[in-house]
């Protein structure tokens, strides 16, 4: 179980990361939230008792210092949740070099650098890595080339860790959420609704983007946090190198048959 385990979470100040912190804290874990902005991290800490470390998860020196701080404070690390991400919202030809580098840095480098720093400690504890990828790690949306490439690469990173460090007792798994109700997604849904001329703001946006999803709704952050907790707990003790999709069934839909459904067939 999670009691007394030490869990470090990047991107821990909002959305999925904040919900993961809440879930582990509720199970009695010692939680550390990492991120670039101190204010949202402090808000999570006030609710959960988490320890706050401000750092850029893609910066090797900052992450190494953060892991050292975790060890100085708690003496161990049991679970590393690589959740930080963002950026990469344009097509290939619409992506300039700097935008590409930013997409890789925020989504892929942040996970790689964090996992690399955490792994020696996870080997000592027989710990777990949980990487938060995305449905974009399996499929491609329109005009999100950098994000899509990076999220695909996160699955490769997860499997490489599982392959190389499994013999040393470390498990690594990835979660691929679909739409999740986070502050960032709320903003995207509001922009989408406005651009498409829909009334109803972000709620109408969510309704439209999940209209073909079997469960007909977006996930709550707590639902994804439950999955992350499971993969970082003893309840998943024989699962490693896996990709767990949490998208309300979107990946089960055969897109070419939607035309038949719309026609009432």
C-alpha positions in Angstrom: 0.0 0.0 0.0 1.0 3.7 0.0 1.4 4.3 3.7 4.8 5.9 4.6 5.9 5.7 1.0 7.6 8.7 -0.4 6.1 9.9 -3.7 7.5 12.7 -5.9 5.2 14.3 -8.6 6.3 16.7 -11.3 3.6 19.1 -12.5 2.1 18.7 -9.1 0.5 22.1 -8.7 -2.7 21.8 -10.8 -4.9 19.3 -12.6 -3.9 15.7 -12.7 -0.7 16.3 -10.7 -2.6 18.0 -7.9 -5.2 15.2 -7.8 -2.4 12.6 -7.7 -0.9 14.4 -4.7 -4.3 14.4 -3.0 -4.8 10.6 -3.6 -1.4 9.6 -2.3 -1.7 11.9 0.7 -5.1 10.3 1.5 -3.3 6.9 1.6 -0.7 8.1 4.1 2.2 8.7 1.7 4.8 11.4 2.1 4.2 13.5 -0.9 6.5 15.9 -2.7 5.1 18.2 -5.4 7.5 19.7 -8.0 6.8 22.5 -10.4 8.0 25.8 -11.7 5.3 28.0 -10.1 5.4 28.1 -6.3 1.9 29.5 -5.7 -0.2 26.5 -7.0 2.2 24.1 -5.4 1.7 25.9 -2.1 -2.1 25.6 -2.5 -1.7 21.8 -3.0 0.5 21.6 0.0 -2.0 23.4 2.2 -4.6 20.8 1.3 -2.4 17.7 1.4 0.6 18.4 3.7 2.9 17.9 0.7 6.4 19.2 0.6 7.0 21.8 -2.1 10.1 22.0 -4.4 10.1 24.6 -7.1 12.2 23.5 -10.1 12.1 23.0 -13.8 11.7 19.3 -14.4 13.7 19.5 -17.6 16.8 21.0 -16.0 19.2 18.3 -14.9 20.9 20.3 -12.1 17.6 21.5 -10.6 16.1 18.0 -10.7 19.2 16.4 -9.1 19.0 19.0 -6.4 15.3 18.3 -5.9 16.0 14.5 -5.5 18.8 15.3 -3.0 16.3 17.4 -1.1 13.8 14.5 -1.0 16.5 12.2 0.3 17.7 14.6 2.9 14.1 15.1 4.2 12.7 11.6 3.9 15.7 9.3 3.3 14.2 7.4 0.4 12.0 7.6 -2.7 9.5 5.0 -3.6 7.4 6.4 -6.5 8.2 8.9 -9.2 5.3 10.3 -11.1 6.3 12.1 -14.3 3.4 14.3 -15.0 4.7 17.7 -16.2 3.9 18.6 -19.8 2.3 21.0 -22.3 3.1 22.9 -25.5 3.5 21.7 -29.0 0.2 22.9 -30.6 0.9 23.3 -34.3 1.4 21.3 -37.5 4.8 20.2 -38.6 5.3 23.0 -41.1 3.8 25.4 -38.6 6.3 24.5 -35.9 9.5 26.7 -35.7 12.7 25.3 -34.2 12.2 27.0 -30.9 8.6 25.8 -30.6 9.7 22.2 -31.4 12.4 22.4 -28.7 9.9 23.7 -26.2 7.5 20.9 -27.0 10.2 18.3 -26.4 11.5 20.1 -23.3 8.2 20.4 -21.6 6.8 17.0 -22.4 9.7 14.6 -23.0 12.8 16.1 -21.5 11.0 16.8 -18.2 10.1 13.1 -17.9 13.4 11.8 -19.0 15.5 14.1 -16.7 13.2 13.4 -13.7 13.2 9.6 -14.2 17.0 9.5 -14.8 17.6 11.3 -11.5 15.0 9.2 -9.6 16.0 5.7 -10.9 19.1 5.1 -8.7 16.9 5.7 -5.6 14.0 3.6 -7.0 16.4 0.7 -7.5 17.3 0.9 -3.8 13.6 0.8 -2.8 12.2 -1.4 -5.5 10.1 1.5 -6.5 7.8 2.5 -9.3 7.8 5.0 -12.2 4.4 6.3 -13.5 4.5 8.4 -16.6 1.5 10.4 -17.6 1.4 10.4 -21.4 -1.8 11.1 -23.3 -4.2 9.7 -25.8 -2.0 11.7 -28.1 0.7 9.2 -27.3 -1.3 6.6 -29.3 -3.1 8.8 -31.9 -2.6 12.1 -33.7 -5.0 15.1 -33.3 -4.9 18.0 -35.8 -2.1 20.5 -35.6 -0.5 19.1 -32.4 2.7 17.7 -34.0 5.2 18.5 -31.2 2.8 17.4 -28.4 1.9 14.2 -30.3 5.5 13.2 -31.0 6.6 13.8 -27.4 3.7 11.9 -25.9 4.4 9.0 -28.2 8.0 9.1 -27.1 7.0 8.9 -23.4 5.6 5.5 -24.1 9.0 4.4 -25.4 10.7 5.9 -22.4 8.4 4.0 -20.1 9.1 0.7 -21.9 12.8 1.3 -21.9 12.8 1.8 -18.1 10.6 -1.3 -17.6 13.0 -3.3 -19.8 16.3 -2.1 -18.3 15.3 -1.7 -14.6 12.8 -4.5 -14.1 15.6 -6.9 -13.2 16.5 -4.5 -10.5 13.0 -4.5 -9.1 11.7 -1.2 -10.6 8.4 -1.1 -12.4 7.4 1.5 -15.0 4.0 2.1 -16.5 2.3 4.8 -18.5 -1.2 6.3 -18.3 -2.8 7.7 -21.5 -5.7 9.9 -20.5 -8.2 11.4 -23.0 -9.9 14.7 -22.1 -9.7 15.5 -18.4 -11.4 18.4 -16.7 -8.4 20.5 -15.7 -7.9 24.3 -15.7 -5.8 24.0 -18.8 -8.4 21.9 -20.6 -11.2 24.3 -19.5 -9.3 27.0 -21.2 -8.9 25.0 -24.4 -12.6 24.1 -24.4 -13.6 27.7 -24.0 -11.4 28.7 -26.9 -12.8 25.8 -29.0 -16.4 26.8 -28.2 -15.8 30.4 -29.1 -13.9 29.7 -32.3 -16.7 27.3 -33.4 -19.4 29.7 -32.6 -21.0 27.6 -29.8 -22.8 29.1 -26.9 -22.3 27.5 -23.5 -18.6 28.1 -23.0 -16.2 25.4 -21.9 -19.1 23.0 -20.9 -20.3 23.0 -24.5 -16.8 22.4 -25.6 -16.5 19.3 -23.5 -19.9 18.1 -24.7 -18.8 18.5 -28.3 -15.4 16.8 -28.0 -16.8 13.8 -26.1 -19.9 13.4 -28.3 -18.5 10.3 -29.9 -16.8 8.9 -26.8 -18.7 5.9 -25.5 -18.9 7.3 -21.9 -20.0 10.7 -23.4 -17.9 12.7 -20.9 -14.5 13.9 -20.0 -12.7 12.4 -17.0 -12.3 14.1 -13.6 -8.7 14.5 -12.4 -9.4 12.2 -9.5 -10.3 9.4 -11.8 -6.8 9.6 -13.4 -5.2 10.0 -10.0 -6.8 6.7 -9.0 -5.0 5.0 -11.9 -1.7 6.6 -11.1 -2.1 5.5 -7.5 -2.9 1.9 -8.6 0.2 1.7 -10.8 2.4 3.0 -8.0 1.0 0.6 -5.4 1.5 -3.0 -4.6 -1.9 -3.7 -6.1 -0.2 -3.6 -9.5 2.9 -5.6 -8.4 3.1 -7.7 -11.6 2.4 -4.9 -14.1 5.3 -3.2 -15.8 5.9 -1.8 -19.3 2.1 -1.3 -19.7 0.2 1.5 -21.2 -3.2 2.0 -19.5 -5.6 4.0 -21.6 -8.2 6.1 -19.7 -10.2 7.9 -22.3 -13.9 6.9 -21.7 -13.6 4.3 -24.5 -12.5 6.7 -27.3 -9.8 4.3 -28.5 -12.4 1.6 -29.0 -14.3 3.5 -31.6 -13.9 2.5 -35.2 -13.9 5.9 -36.8 -15.0 4.9 -40.3 -18.2 3.4 -38.8 -19.3 6.7 -37.3 -21.0 7.7 -40.6 -23.2 4.6 -40.2 -24.2 5.5 -36.7 -25.0 9.1 -37.7 -27.2 7.7 -40.5 -29.1 5.6 -37.9 -27.8 2.2 -39.2 
